[in-house]
């Protein structure tokens, strides 16, 4: 009996797929279970992730970073000889005490007794002379004491100078009433030099006093240059400017804030260009993390998030007399730390 053969015609594309599958099976034994031949399916990133975790959904959490330990400035041993080989014979300390009476209660004088400078200069005393603590008025080590306070508000600004040796002459202010009424400057003349201590005005929140600060910088520089023509000078105090980016922790975020505006930094540039030098940067030009002020907020001092606002600025004639310029960052009692200068006169 003859059987008629029925030919089933398949579309060309399906034939092509079947042939391909057969060839793949013959050549390599490719597994086709669960995958339709000719399928263009791809695994998504989500599917890839599901293959790695239980129930196909978990990801490994990134380990949390431990907070970095702050980098603190370590004050190196004092250098007690100058470049020309002479031994230091003059020690001056400057400290913004942020309120003299509170500073005395915090035992600031105990540190001074250990440091034992020949001259102690204080800024931001915020205290009328009649209200001075007995602990400081009776300080026998410094028989020659000088005070300057703001005329209208004794609890604002104010500077002091305490000397073991009596100066030839002491003056107050810089000879301009608009500045001198705030009690910001004392100048003492000694045989070989002038000593000027200053609490430079802050540009203020929102830079409300920036224009006044620019006027101050010009007038103060003229005053210092006039003294320098007579004999070399030492300027010390809170100058309320971080001169370079290295002089504060967060320079990028403070370019529009008081103490680091281009105008204030330019004022310091001009002071140096007039024949003076920053004693600390002269000796330690690349030293980072060396600050003298830390806000009380957010644990800034413990994290060393600070500013270098306190300086010893010297006449160029004293360059060879310079022995060392110190930042005493471990001394407590204020939001500033003291600084100390060694000279060989």
MOSULMO-V775086 format. One record per residue. N is the residue number from 1. PSI is psi in whole degrees, -180 to 180 (* if undefined). OMEGA is omega in whole degrees, 0 to 359 (* if undefined). Layout:
N & PSI & OMEGA
N & PSI & OMEGA
This chain:
1 & 133 & 180
2 & 136 & 175
3 & 132 & 180
4 & 129 & 179
5 & 129 & 179
6 & 123 & 179
7 & 125 & 178
8 & 118 & 179
9 & 129 & 179
10 & 149 & 177
11 & 147 & 183
12 & -40 & 182
13 & -40 & 180
14 & -38 & 177
15 & -42 & 180
16 & -39 & 181
17 & -42 & 180
18 & -42 & 179
19 & -42 & 181
20 & -41 & 180
21 & -43 & 180
22 & -43 & 179
23 & -43 & 180
24 & -41 & 180
25 & -38 & 182
26 & -33 & 186
27 & -28 & 186
28 & 2 & 180
29 & 41 & 184
30 & 137 & 179
31 & 131 & 182
32 & 4 & 186
33 & 130 & 176
34 & 1 & 179
35 & 125 & 180
36 & 133 & 180
37 & 137 & 179
38 & 3 & 181
39 & 143 & 178
40 & 19 & 183
41 & 140 & 176
42 & 150 & 177
43 & 132 & 179
44 & 169 & 176
45 & -33 & 178
46 & -41 & 178
47 & -40 & 179
48 & -41 & 180
49 & -37 & 182
50 & -28 & 181
51 & -19 & 186
52 & -23 & 187
53 & 162 & 179
54 & 134 & 183
55 & 11 & 173
56 & 28 & 183
57 & -13 & 186
58 & 146 & 174
59 & 147 & 178
60 & 127 & 179
61 & 142 & 178
62 & 136 & 179
63 & 137 & 180
64 & 142 & 181
65 & 139 & 174
66 & 138 & 178
67 & 138 & 182
68 & 139 & 177
69 & 138 & 180
70 & 147 & 176
71 & 116 & 183
72 & 151 & 177
73 & 127 & 177
74 & 115 & 180
75 & 117 & 182
76 & 168 & 178
77 & 145 & 182
78 & 136 & 172
79 & 125 & 188
80 & 27 & 173
81 & 151 & 183
82 & 177 & 180
83 & -30 & 180
84 & 13 & 171
85 & 8 & 180
86 & 148 & 180
87 & 144 & 179
88 & 136 & 178
89 & 9 & 177
90 & 129 & 181
91 & 121 & 181
92 & 134 & 176
93 & 140 & 178
94 & 140 & 182
95 & 124 & 168
96 & 112 & 189
97 & -8 & 178
98 & 51 & 181
99 & 105 & 187
100 & -44 & 184
101 & -42 & 177
102 & -38 & 180
103 & -40 & 178
104 & -41 & 179
105 & -29 & 179
106 & 14 & 175
107 & 32 & 176
108 & -33 & 181
109 & -25 & 176
110 & -42 & 178
111 & -41 & 179
112 & -40 & 180
113 & -38 & 178
114 & -38 & 181
115 & -39 & 175
116 & 57 & 176
117 & 161 & 174
118 & -33 & 177
119 & 135 & 176
120 & 122 & 178
121 & 133 & 182
122 & 145 & 177
123 & 161 & 181
124 & 52 & 182
125 & -32 & 175
126 & 46 & 185
127 & 127 & 174
128 & 153 & 183
129 & -34 & 181
130 & -18 & 182
131 & 11 & 182
132 & 138 & 178
133 & 143 & 180
134 & -30 & 180
135 & -29 & 182
136 & -33 & 179
137 & -26 & 181
138 & 16 & 183
139 & 103 & 186
140 & -28 & 182
141 & -23 & 181
142 & 83 & 184
143 & -17 & 183
144 & 106 & 187
145 & 139 & 184
146 & 138 & 186
147 & 142 & 173
148 & 131 & 181
149 & 161 & 177
150 & 139 & 183
151 & -44 & 187
152 & -19 & 185
153 & 99 & 183
154 & -21 & 180
155 & 18 & 183
156 & 133 & 179
157 & -137 & 181
158 & 139 & 178
159 & 162 & 180
160 & 155 & 176
161 & 124 & 180
162 & 124 & 189
163 & 142 & 172
164 & -33 & 179
165 & 137 & 183
166 & 129 & 177
167 & 162 & 175
168 & -40 & 185
169 & 147 & 177
170 & 133 & 178
171 & 161 & 183
172 & 135 & 179
173 & -172 & 181
174 & 15 & 176
175 & 16 & 177
176 & 119 & 188
177 & -40 & 183
178 & -27 & 177
179 & -40 & 190
180 & -23 & 181
181 & -13 & 181
182 & -1 & 174
183 & 58 & 188
184 & -10 & 187
185 & 135 & 167
186 & 136 & 177
187 & 128 & 177
188 & 132 & 176
189 & 126 & 175
190 & 169 & 185
191 & -38 & 187
192 & -5 & 185
193 & 164 & 167
194 & 143 & 171
195 & 123 & 180
196 & 125 & 171
197 & 138 & 188
198 & 145 & 168
199 & 96 & 187
200 & 137 & 182
201 & 141 & 177
202 & 144 & 178
203 & -15 & 172
204 & 161 & 177
205 & 131 & 183
206 & 10 & 178
207 & 34 & 183
208 & -21 & 180
209 & 20 & 183
210 & -42 & 179
211 & -42 & 177
212 & -41 & 180
213 & -40 & 179
214 & -40 & 177
215 & -44 & 177
216 & -49 & 183
217 & -42 & 180
218 & -46 & 183
219 & -38 & 181
220 & -41 & 177
221 & -42 & 178
222 & -40 & 178
223 & -47 & 181
224 & -40 & 179
225 & -36 & 177
226 & -41 & 176
227 & -41 & 184
228 & -25 & 178
229 & -20 & 181
230 & -47 & 176
231 & 162 & 182
232 & 156 & 181
233 & 156 & 170
234 & 123 & 174
235 & 129 & 177
236 & 155 & 176
237 & -171 & 176
238 & 104 & 183
239 & 1 & 173
240 & 43 & 173
241 & 135 & 168
242 & 110 & 192
243 & -48 & 184
244 & 167 & 180
245 & -30 & 179
246 & -15 & 186
247 & 10 & 173
248 & 158 & 187
249 & -42 & 186
250 & 74 & 183
251 & -39 & 184
252 & -37 & 182
253 & 0 & 185
254 & 12 & 184
255 & -16 & 178
256 & 16 & 180
257 & 153 & 180
258 & 134 & 180
259 & -14 & 180
260 & 23 & 176
261 & 156 & 176
262 & -35 & 182
263 & -43 & 180
264 & -40 & 178
265 & -37 & 177
266 & -37 & 177
267 & -39 & 177
268 & -38 & 175
269 & -45 & 183
270 & -35 & 178
271 & -46 & 179
272 & -38 & 180
273 & -19 & 181
274 & 3 & 176
275 & 20 & 179
276 & 165 & 178
277 & 150 & 178
278 & 111 & 188
279 & -40 & 182
280 & -47 & 182
281 & -24 & 175
282 & -39 & 181
283 & -31 & 185
284 & 68 & 188
285 & -27 & 185
286 & 11 & 184
287 & 118 & 178
288 & 165 & 172
289 & 21 & 180
290 & 98 & 185
291 & 161 & 179
292 & -5 & 181
293 & 138 & 175
294 & 130 & 176
295 & 153 & 178
296 & -17 & 186
297 & 149 & 169
298 & 29 & 177
299 & 36 & 187
300 & -37 & 184
301 & -41 & 178
302 & -29 & 178
303 & -4 & 184
304 & 45 & 173
305 & 90 & 190
306 & -172 & 180
307 & 148 & 170
308 & 101 & 183
309 & -12 & 186
310 & 135 & 192
311 & 156 & 157
312 & 111 & 178
313 & 129 & 188
314 & 153 & 170
315 & 148 & 180
316 & -26 & 179
317 & -16 & 181
318 & 6 & 184
319 & -46 & 181
320 & -12 & 179
321 & -11 & 184
322 & 129 & 175
323 & -52 & 181
324 & 156 & 177
325 & 115 & 193
326 & 148 & 171
327 & 112 & 184
328 & 71 & 189
329 & -17 & 182
330 & -9 & 181
331 & 125 & 183
332 & 168 & 178
333 & -8 & 182
334 & 172 & 172
335 & -5 & 170
336 & 158 & 171
337 & 161 & 179
338 & 158 & 172
339 & 151 & 184
340 & 141 & 180
341 & 137 & 173
342 & 126 & 176
343 & 153 & 174
344 & 96 & 183
345 & * & *
